[in-house]
Amino acid sequence: LDSDELREYTQMIIDQSDRLKELVDRLLGPNTPPKRSATNIHSILERVCNLVQIELTHHINIKKDYDPSLPEILVDSNQIEQALLNIVQNALYAASQDSHRNAQELGAVTIKTRFEASKILHGNTFKKVIKISIIDNGPGISEQIKSTLFYPMITDKPDGNGLGLSISQRLIDQHKGVIEVDSWPGHTEFSIYLPIQEAEQNHNG
């Protein structure tokens, strides 16, 4: 290729193909633990933003609100990237549905990171936790699918397969993390909590 831009996009396709192949192999193969290494959560989020930038329209803004003081976290970066990518893509789709907004208001997705102390995840108390919030100003999640949102094959996208959020939840669960959702018309917020260190005590005794 004679263009730096084309070479960059081609390399991105190759990298993503390799990452997805490994992810599928691991999801379909034996239930092996994640390959963890110390990772900056913002480097994962930047890769996700670079990927979705390609499909962005000029009617949607991505806003970043990062806490630069967050420490590195021990995660499988491929798995966390996939989990966050699925949620961000859903948020962008929701933000593009503008029938509930006035003509001047743009679709917006905000990606926010924060530190939280003493958060209970899966019944255990973690002293230090990273919270990643993915917020869109779309129409909100329909009441019909709210309670089954993370089930496979549940979607309100016309061409969706309903697997994205189910896979995201499984990948976050493997990291002892949790996904929470809050949604109403004009605001949907996915909050992903990932422990920075091991649980300090069992909440159930």
Accessible surface in RSA format (square Angstrom, percent):
REM  Atomic radii and reference values for relative SASA: ProtOr
REM  Chains: A
REM  Algorithm: Lee & Richards
REM  Probe-radius: 1.40
REM  Slices: 20
REM RES _ NUM      All-atoms   Total-Side   Main-Chain    Non-polar    All polar
REM                ABS   REL    ABS   REL    ABS   REL    ABS   REL    ABS   REL
RES LEU A   1   128.36  71.5  67.15  48.0  61.21 153.9  76.59  53.8  51.77 139.3
RES ASP A   2   141.31  99.0 104.57 104.1  36.73  86.9  48.49 114.1  92.82  92.6
RES SER A   3    34.99  29.6  30.33  40.5   4.66  10.7  24.68  52.6  10.31  14.4
RES ASP A   4   107.81  75.5  97.30  96.8  10.52  24.9  38.94  91.6  68.87  68.7
RES GLU A   5   105.69  60.7 100.39  76.0   5.29  12.6  32.37  62.6  73.32  59.9
RES LEU A   6    89.96  50.1  89.70  64.2   0.26   0.7  89.70  63.0   0.26   0.7
RES ARG A   7   114.47  48.1 109.38  55.8   5.08  12.1  57.15  78.1  57.32  34.7
RES GLU A   8   108.92  62.5  99.21  75.1   9.71  23.1  39.16  75.7  69.76  57.0
RES TYR A   9    85.96  40.1  85.44  48.6   0.52   1.3  50.12  37.7  35.83  44.2
RES THR A  10    53.56  38.1  53.38  54.1   0.18   0.4  41.42  55.6  12.14  18.3
RES GLN A  11    91.34  51.1  90.47  66.1   0.87   2.1  40.15  85.5  51.19  38.8
RES MET A  12    38.45  19.9  34.03  22.5   4.42  10.5  36.86  31.3   1.59   2.1
RES ILE A  13   116.00  66.0 111.53  83.1   4.47  10.8 115.64  83.3   0.36   1.0
RES ILE A  14    82.97  47.2  80.57  60.0   2.40   5.8  82.97  59.7   0.00   0.0
RES ASP A  15    72.11  50.5  65.55  65.2   6.56  15.5  24.10  56.7  48.00  47.9
RES GLN A  16    29.28  16.4  29.28  21.4   0.00   0.0  15.99  34.0  13.29  10.1
RES SER A  17    61.03  51.6  51.16  68.3   9.86  22.7  35.14  74.8  25.89  36.3
RES ASP A  18    89.39  62.6  82.49  82.1   6.90  16.3  29.10  68.5  60.29  60.1
RES ARG A  19    14.15   5.9  10.79   5.5   3.36   8.0  13.52  18.5   0.64   0.4
RES LEU A  20    74.47  41.5  74.36  53.2   0.11   0.3  74.47  52.3   0.00   0.0
RES LYS A  21   137.21  66.9 129.12  79.2   8.09  19.3 103.34  93.0  33.86  36.1
RES GLU A  22    57.64  33.1  53.84  40.7   3.80   9.1  26.85  51.9  30.79  25.1
RES LEU A  23     6.92   3.9   5.93   4.2   0.98   2.5   6.73   4.7   0.18   0.5
RES VAL A  24    72.80  47.9  72.51  65.6   0.29   0.7  72.80  63.3   0.00   0.0
RES ASP A  25    74.37  52.1  62.81  62.5  11.56  27.3  28.95  68.1  45.42  45.3
RES ARG A  26    41.03  17.2  30.21  15.4  10.82  25.8  23.24  31.8  17.80  10.8
RES LEU A  27    31.47  17.5  22.38  16.0   9.09  22.9  23.06  16.2   8.41  22.6
RES LEU A  28   149.91  83.5 116.88  83.6  33.03  83.0 119.99  84.3  29.92  80.5
RES GLY A  29    32.24  39.8   0.00   N/A  32.24  39.8  19.14  52.5  13.10  29.3
RES PRO A  30   109.81  80.0  95.40  87.0  14.42  52.4 108.15  89.3   1.66  10.3
RES ASN A  31   128.66  88.7  95.21  92.0  33.45  80.5  32.88  79.1  95.77  92.6
RES THR A  32    60.61  43.1  52.19  52.9   8.42  20.1  49.57  66.6  11.04  16.7
RES PRO A  33   105.05  76.6  93.96  85.7  11.09  40.3 100.68  83.1   4.37  27.2
RES PRO A  34    17.28  12.6   6.84   6.2  10.43  37.9   6.84   5.7  10.43  64.9
RES LYS A  35   129.96  63.4 114.34  70.2  15.62  37.2  83.28  75.0  46.68  49.7
RES ARG A  36   100.86  42.3  69.48  35.4  31.38  74.7  30.90  42.2  69.96  42.4
RES SER A  37    62.71  53.0  58.72  78.4   4.00   9.2  42.67  90.9  20.05  28.1
RES ALA A  38    63.13  58.0  39.22  60.5  23.91  54.4  39.22  55.2  23.91  63.3
RES THR A  39    15.43  11.0  12.85  13.0   2.58   6.2  12.74  17.1   2.70   4.1
RES ASN A  40    65.24  45.0  61.94  59.9   3.30   7.9  13.85  33.3  51.39  49.7
RES ILE A  41     1.20   0.7   0.79   0.6   0.40   1.0   0.79   0.6   0.40   1.1
RES HIS A  42    23.20  12.7  23.04  16.0   0.15   0.4  13.62  14.0   9.58  11.1
RES SER A  43    47.51  40.1  39.11  52.2   8.40  19.3  40.12  85.4   7.39  10.4
RES ILE A  44     0.00   0.0   0.00   0.0   0.00   0.0   0.00   0.0   0.00   0.0
RES LEU A  45     0.00   0.0   0.00   0.0   0.00   0.0   0.00   0.0   0.00   0.0
RES GLU A  46    60.36  34.7  60.36  45.7   0.00   0.0  36.66  70.9  23.70  19.3
RES ARG A  47    89.28  37.5  87.19  44.4   2.09   5.0  54.53  74.5  34.75  21.1
RES VAL A  48     0.00   0.0   0.00   0.0   0.00   0.0   0.00   0.0   0.00   0.0
RES CYS A  49     1.71   1.3   1.64   1.8   0.06   0.1   1.71   4.3   0.00   0.0
RES ASN A  50    81.29  56.1  77.04  74.5   4.25  10.2   9.57  23.0  71.72  69.3
RES LEU A  51    27.05  15.1  21.91  15.7   5.14  12.9  22.11  15.5   4.94  13.3
RES VAL A  52     0.32   0.2   0.19   0.2   0.12   0.3   0.32   0.3   0.00   0.0
RES GLN A  53   103.28  57.8  92.68  67.7  10.60  25.2  39.69  84.5  63.59  48.2
RES ILE A  54   103.91  59.1  72.57  54.1  31.34  75.5  79.96  57.6  23.94  65.0
RES GLU A  55   106.37  61.1  78.32  59.3  28.05  66.8  41.55  80.4  64.82  52.9
RES LEU A  56    39.61  22.1  14.59  10.4  25.02  62.9  15.86  11.1  23.74  63.9
RES THR A  57    69.48  49.4  59.86  60.7   9.62  22.9  64.30  86.4   5.18   7.8
RES HIS A  58   151.22  82.6 123.97  86.2  27.25  69.7 104.67 107.9  46.55  54.2
RES HIS A  59   103.41  56.5 102.85  71.5   0.57   1.5  71.01  73.2  32.40  37.7
RES ILE A  60    13.52   7.7   7.40   5.5   6.12  14.8   7.40   5.3   6.12  16.6
RES ASN A  61    64.22  44.3  61.58  59.5   2.64   6.4  11.16  26.9  53.06  51.3
RES ILE A  62    33.84  19.3   5.88   4.4  27.96  67.4   5.88   4.2  27.96  75.9
RES LYS A  63   110.59  54.0 105.95  65.0   4.64  11.0  61.94  55.7  48.65  51.8
RES LYS A  64   102.08  49.8  67.39  41.4  34.68  82.6  38.05  34.2  64.03  68.2
RES ASP A  65    55.36  38.8  51.11  50.9   4.25  10.0  18.05  42.5  37.31  37.2
RES TYR A  66    53.02  24.8  32.24  18.3  20.77  54.1  32.24  24.2  20.77  25.6
RES ASP A  67    28.95  20.3  26.22  26.1   2.73   6.5   8.06  19.0  20.89  20.8
RES PRO A  68   125.22  91.3  95.43  87.0  29.79 108.3  99.39  82.1  25.83 160.6
RES SER A  69    91.96  77.7  59.15  78.9  32.81  75.6  54.39 115.8  37.56  52.6
RES LEU A  70    17.80   9.9   2.00   1.4  15.80  39.7   2.66   1.9  15.15  40.8
RES PRO A  71    61.88  45.1  49.64  45.3  12.24  44.5  60.58  50.0   1.31   8.1
RES GLU A  72   104.56  60.0  86.82  65.7  17.74  42.2  30.44  58.9  74.11  60.5
RES ILE A  73     2.43   1.4   0.55   0.4   1.88   4.5   2.43   1.7   0.00   0.0
RES LEU A  74   105.87  59.0 100.31  71.8   5.56  14.0 100.31  70.4   5.56  15.0
RES VAL A  75     2.06   1.4   2.06   1.9   0.00   0.0   2.06   1.8   0.00   0.0
RES ASP A  76     6.07   4.3   6.04   6.0   0.02   0.1   0.02   0.1   6.04   6.0
RES SER A  77    30.99  26.2  28.51  38.1   2.48   5.7   2.99   6.4  28.01  39.2
RES ASN A  78    40.99  28.3  40.51  39.1   0.49   1.2   4.61  11.1  36.38  35.2
RES GLN A  79     5.64   3.2   5.64   4.1   0.00   0.0   0.87   1.9   4.77   3.6
RES ILE A  80     0.00   0.0   0.00   0.0   0.00   0.0   0.00   0.0   0.00   0.0
RES GLU A  81     2.29   1.3   2.29   1.7   0.00   0.0   0.00   0.0   2.29   1.9
RES GLN A  82    19.72  11.0  19.72  14.4   0.00   0.0   2.19   4.7  17.53  13.3
RES ALA A  83     0.00   0.0   0.00   0.0   0.00   0.0   0.00   0.0   0.00   0.0
RES LEU A  84     0.03   0.0   0.03   0.0   0.00   0.0   0.03   0.0   0.00   0.0
RES LEU A  85    14.76   8.2  14.76  10.6   0.00   0.0  14.76  10.4   0.00   0.0
RES ASN A  86    14.31   9.9  11.21  10.8   3.09   7.4   3.11   7.5  11.20  10.8
RES ILE A  87     0.34   0.2   0.06   0.0   0.27   0.7   0.06   0.0   0.27   0.7
RES VAL A  88     0.00   0.0   0.00   0.0   0.00   0.0   0.00   0.0   0.00   0.0
RES GLN A  89    61.47  34.4  57.61  42.1   3.86   9.2  10.24  21.8  51.23  38.9
RES ASN A  90    36.36  25.1  33.28  32.2   3.09   7.4  12.03  29.0  24.33  23.5
RES ALA A  91     3.22   3.0   0.64   1.0   2.59   5.9   2.92   4.1   0.31   0.8
RES LEU A  92    11.97   6.7  10.51   7.5   1.46   3.7  10.99   7.7   0.97   2.6
RES TYR A  93    69.07  32.2  62.45  35.5   6.62  17.2  58.57  44.0  10.50  12.9
RES ALA A  94    22.93  21.1  21.43  33.1   1.50   3.4  22.93  32.3   0.00   0.0
RES ALA A  95     0.04   0.0   0.00   0.0   0.04   0.1   0.00   0.0   0.04   0.1
RES SER A  96    50.47  42.7  30.22  40.3  20.25  46.7  28.68  61.1  21.79  30.5
RES GLN A  97    66.57  37.2  62.26  45.5   4.31  10.3  18.01  38.3  48.56  36.8
RES ASP A  98    82.23  57.6  76.01  75.7   6.21  14.7   7.18  16.9  75.04  74.8
RES SER A  99   113.13  95.6  73.55  98.2  39.57  91.2  57.73 122.9  55.40  77.6
RES HIS A 100    75.51  41.3  35.03  24.4  40.47 103.5  46.41  47.8  29.10  33.9
RES ARG A 101    27.70  11.6   7.66   3.9  20.04  47.7   7.46  10.2  20.24  12.3
RES ASN A 102    94.83  65.4  77.95  75.3  16.88  40.6  39.29  94.6  55.53  53.7
RES ALA A 103   102.37  94.1  55.69  85.9  46.68 106.2  68.44  96.4  33.93  89.9
RES GLN A 104   154.76  86.5 127.64  93.3  27.12  64.6  70.10 149.2  84.66  64.2
RES GLU A 105    82.95  47.6  68.48  51.8  14.47  34.5  31.48  60.9  51.48  42.0
RES LEU A 106    81.05  45.1  72.31  51.7   8.74  22.0  73.76  51.8   7.29  19.6
RES GLY A 107     0.56   0.7   0.00   N/A   0.56   0.7   0.00   0.0   0.56   1.2
RES ALA A 108    14.34  13.2  12.89  19.9   1.46   3.3  12.89  18.1   1.46   3.9
RES VAL A 109     0.00   0.0   0.00   0.0   0.00   0.0   0.00   0.0   0.00   0.0
RES THR A 110    31.57  22.5  31.51  31.9   0.06   0.1  16.52  22.2  15.05  22.7
RES ILE A 111     0.00   0.0   0.00   0.0   0.00   0.0   0.00   0.0   0.00   0.0
RES LYS A 112    58.96  28.8  58.78  36.1   0.19   0.4  10.14   9.1  48.82  52.0
RES THR A 113     0.00   0.0   0.00   0.0   0.00   0.0   0.00   0.0   0.00   0.0
RES ARG A 114    88.77  37.3  88.77  45.2   0.00   0.0  40.60  55.5  48.16  29.2
RES PHE A 115    89.42  44.7  69.78  43.2  19.64  51.1  69.78  42.3  19.64  56.2
RES GLU A 116    51.39  29.5  47.19  35.7   4.21  10.0  14.21  27.5  37.18  30.4
RES ALA A 117    67.86  62.4  45.28  69.9  22.58  51.4  45.28  63.8  22.58  59.8
RES SER A 118    69.29  58.5  48.86  65.2  20.42  47.0  27.16  57.8  42.13  59.0
RES LYS A 119    44.02  21.5  41.97  25.8   2.05   4.9  14.24  12.8  29.77  31.7
RES ILE A 120    81.95  46.6  65.19  48.6  16.76  40.4  65.19  46.9  16.76  45.5
RES LEU A 121     1.30   0.7   0.40   0.3   0.90   2.3   1.10   0.8   0.20   0.5
RES HIS A 122   108.61  59.4  69.16  48.1  39.45 100.9  62.83  64.8  45.77  53.3
RES GLY A 123    22.07  27.2   0.00   N/A  22.07  27.2  15.10  41.4   6.97  15.6
RES ASN A 124    41.95  28.9  41.95  40.5   0.00   0.0   0.53   1.3  41.41  40.0
RES THR A 125    14.23  10.1  14.23  14.4   0.00   0.0  10.72  14.4   3.50   5.3
RES PHE A 126     4.14   2.1   4.14   2.6   0.00   0.0   4.14   2.5   0.00   0.0
RES LYS A 127    97.68  47.7  97.05  59.5   0.63   1.5  42.22  38.0  55.46  59.1
RES LYS A 128    87.78  42.8  87.78  53.9   0.00   0.0  33.09  29.8  54.69  58.3
RES VAL A 129     0.00   0.0   0.00   0.0   0.00   0.0   0.00   0.0   0.00   0.0
RES ILE A 130     0.00   0.0   0.00   0.0   0.00   0.0   0.00   0.0   0.00   0.0
RES LYS A 131    43.28  21.1  42.84  26.3   0.44   1.0   4.08   3.7  39.20  41.8
RES ILE A 132     0.00   0.0   0.00   0.0   0.00   0.0   0.00   0.0   0.00   0.0
RES SER A 133     2.25   1.9   2.25   3.0   0.00   0.0   0.00   0.0   2.25   3.2
RES ILE A 134     0.47   0.3   0.00   0.0   0.46   1.1   0.00   0.0   0.46   1.3
RES ILE A 135    26.89  15.3  25.96  19.3   0.93   2.2  25.96  18.7   0.93   2.5
RES ASP A 136     4.85   3.4   3.17   3.2   1.68   4.0   1.13   2.7   3.72   3.7
RES ASN A 137    27.32  18.8  26.45  25.6   0.87   2.1  20.43  49.2   6.89   6.7
RES GLY A 138     0.00   0.0   0.00   N/A   0.00   0.0   0.00   0.0   0.00   0.0
RES PRO A 139    52.86  38.5  42.91  39.1   9.95  36.2  43.13  35.6   9.72  60.4
RES GLY A 140    18.95  23.4   0.00   N/A  18.95  23.4   4.13  11.3  14.82  33.2
RES ILE A 141    24.45  13.9  14.79  11.0   9.66  23.3  15.59  11.2   8.86  24.0
RES SER A 142    43.11  36.4  32.03  42.7  11.08  25.5  39.33  83.8   3.78   5.3
RES GLU A 143   129.83  74.5 113.35  85.8  16.48  39.2  63.70 123.2  66.12  54.0
RES GLN A 144   153.73  86.0 122.10  89.2  31.63  75.3  66.66 141.9  87.07  66.0
RES ILE A 145    25.15  14.3  25.15  18.7   0.00   0.0  25.15  18.1   0.00   0.0
RES LYS A 146    76.69  37.4  60.77  37.3  15.92  37.9  39.13  35.2  37.56  40.0
RES SER A 147   100.43  84.9  67.15  89.6  33.28  76.7  57.29 122.0  43.14  60.4
RES THR A 148    37.27  26.5  37.01  37.5   0.26   0.6  33.64  45.2   3.63   5.5
RES LEU A 149    15.77   8.8  13.26   9.5   2.51   6.3  13.26   9.3   2.51   6.8
RES PHE A 150    36.12  18.1  29.72  18.4   6.40  16.7  29.72  18.0   6.40  18.3
RES TYR A 151   128.56  60.0 127.56  72.6   1.00   2.6  84.59  63.6  43.98  54.2
RES PRO A 152    77.92  56.8  68.58  62.5   9.35  34.0  68.58  56.6   9.35  58.1
RES MET A 153   137.51  71.2 117.14  77.5  20.38  48.5 103.61  88.1  33.90  44.9
RES ILE A 154    52.85  30.1  43.54  32.4   9.30  22.4  44.73  32.2   8.11  22.0
RES THR A 155    51.20  36.4  25.15  25.5  26.04  62.1  22.84  30.7  28.35  42.9
RES ASP A 156    83.12  58.2  55.18  54.9  27.94  66.1  30.15  71.0  52.96  52.8
RES LYS A 157    51.94  25.3  44.72  27.4   7.22  17.2  17.31  15.6  34.63  36.9
RES PRO A 158   123.57  90.1  78.03  71.1  45.54 165.5  91.91  75.9  31.66 196.8
RES ASP A 159   131.67  92.2  96.51  96.1  35.16  83.1  47.48 111.7  84.19  84.0
RES GLY A 160    29.53  36.4   0.00   N/A  29.53  36.4  10.38  28.5  19.15  42.9
RES ASN A 161    99.66  68.7  85.04  82.2  14.62  35.2  36.58  88.0  63.07  61.0
RES GLY A 162    11.14  13.7   0.00   N/A  11.14  13.7   6.35  17.4   4.79  10.7
RES LEU A 163    62.73  34.9  62.73  44.9   0.00   0.0  62.73  44.1   0.00   0.0
RES GLY A 164    24.47  30.2   0.00   N/A  24.47  30.2  18.89  51.8   5.58  12.5
RES LEU A 165    17.66   9.8  15.42  11.0   2.24   5.6  15.42  10.8   2.24   6.0
RES SER A 166    22.89  19.3  18.33  24.5   4.56  10.5   0.56   1.2  22.33  31.3
RES ILE A 167    52.72  30.0  51.27  38.2   1.45   3.5  52.72  38.0   0.00   0.0
RES SER A 168     0.00   0.0   0.00   0.0   0.00   0.0   0.00   0.0   0.00   0.0
RES GLN A 169    61.64  34.5  61.62  45.0   0.02   0.0   4.24   9.0  57.40  43.5
RES ARG A 170   104.84  44.0 100.59  51.3   4.25  10.1  44.40  60.7  60.44  36.6
RES LEU A 171     0.00   0.0   0.00   0.0   0.00   0.0   0.00   0.0   0.00   0.0
RES ILE A 172     0.52   0.3   0.52   0.4   0.00   0.0   0.52   0.4   0.00   0.0
RES ASP A 173    64.71  45.3  52.24  52.0  12.47  29.5  18.41  43.3  46.31  46.2
RES GLN A 174    44.98  25.2  27.68  20.2  17.30  41.2  27.83  59.2  17.15  13.0
RES HIS A 175     3.21   1.8   1.13   0.8   2.08   5.3   1.13   1.2   2.08   2.4
RES LYS A 176    94.09  45.9  92.50  56.8   1.59   3.8  64.43  58.0  29.66  31.6
RES GLY A 177     0.00   0.0   0.00   N/A   0.00   0.0   0.00   0.0   0.00   0.0
RES VAL A 178    29.53  19.4  27.56  24.9   1.97   4.7  29.53  25.7   0.00   0.0
RES ILE A 179    15.65   8.9   0.14   0.1  15.52  37.4   0.14   0.1  15.52  42.1
RES GLU A 180    75.89  43.6  70.98  53.7   4.91  11.7  33.48  64.7  42.41  34.6
RES VAL A 181    50.92  33.5  15.30  13.8  35.63  85.8  16.57  14.4  34.35  93.2
RES ASP A 182    83.36  58.4  80.94  80.6   2.42   5.7  23.02  54.2  60.34  60.2
RES SER A 183    10.76   9.1   0.81   1.1   9.95  22.9   0.77   1.6  10.00  14.0
RES TRP A 184   125.79  50.5 122.65  59.4   3.14   7.4 106.03  56.5  19.77  32.1
RES PRO A 185   108.11  78.8  93.06  84.8  15.05  54.7  93.51  77.2  14.60  90.7
RES GLY A 186    28.98  35.7   0.00   N/A  28.98  35.7  16.48  45.2  12.50  28.0
RES HIS A 187    42.97  23.5  42.97  29.9   0.00   0.0  24.05  24.8  18.92  22.0
RES THR A 188     4.64   3.3   4.59   4.7   0.05   0.1   3.38   4.5   1.26   1.9
RES GLU A 189    33.23  19.1  32.84  24.8   0.39   0.9   4.72   9.1  28.51  23.3
RES PHE A 190    11.68   5.8  11.68   7.2   0.00   0.0  11.68   7.1   0.00   0.0
RES SER A 191    10.52   8.9  10.52  14.0   0.00   0.0   1.25   2.7   9.27  13.0
RES ILE A 192     0.00   0.0   0.00   0.0   0.00   0.0   0.00   0.0   0.00   0.0
RES TYR A 193    12.13   5.7  12.13   6.9   0.00   0.0   0.00   0.0  12.13  15.0
RES LEU A 194     0.74   0.4   0.74   0.5   0.00   0.0   0.74   0.5   0.00   0.0
RES PRO A 195    18.98  13.8   9.01   8.2   9.97  36.2   9.01   7.4   9.97  62.0
RES ILE A 196    32.67  18.6  14.32  10.7  18.35  44.2  14.52  10.5  18.15  49.3
RES GLN A 197    72.19  40.4  60.73  44.4  11.46  27.3  33.36  71.0  38.82  29.4
RES GLU A 198   121.39  69.7 114.64  86.7   6.76  16.1  64.19 124.2  57.21  46.7
RES ALA A 199    39.88  36.7  16.84  26.0  23.03  52.4  16.84  23.7  23.03  61.0
RES GLU A 200    81.16  46.6  42.91  32.5  38.24  91.1  22.96  44.4  58.19  47.5
RES GLN A 201   105.26  58.9  92.45  67.6  12.81  30.5  33.49  71.3  71.77  54.4
RES ASN A 202    84.40  58.2  69.36  67.0  15.03  36.2  25.21  60.7  59.19  57.2
RES HIS A 203    96.72  52.9  76.44  53.1  20.27  51.9  44.41  45.8  52.31  60.9
RES ASN A 204   127.34  87.8  88.60  85.6  38.74  93.3  34.82  83.8  92.52  89.4
RES GLY A 205    99.06 122.2   0.00   N/A  99.06 122.2  51.88 142.4  47.18 105.7
END  Absolute sums over single chains surface
CHAIN  1 A    11209.2       9093.8       2115.5       6197.7       5011.5
END  Absolute sums over all chains
TOTAL         11209.2       9093.8       2115.5       6197.7       5011.5
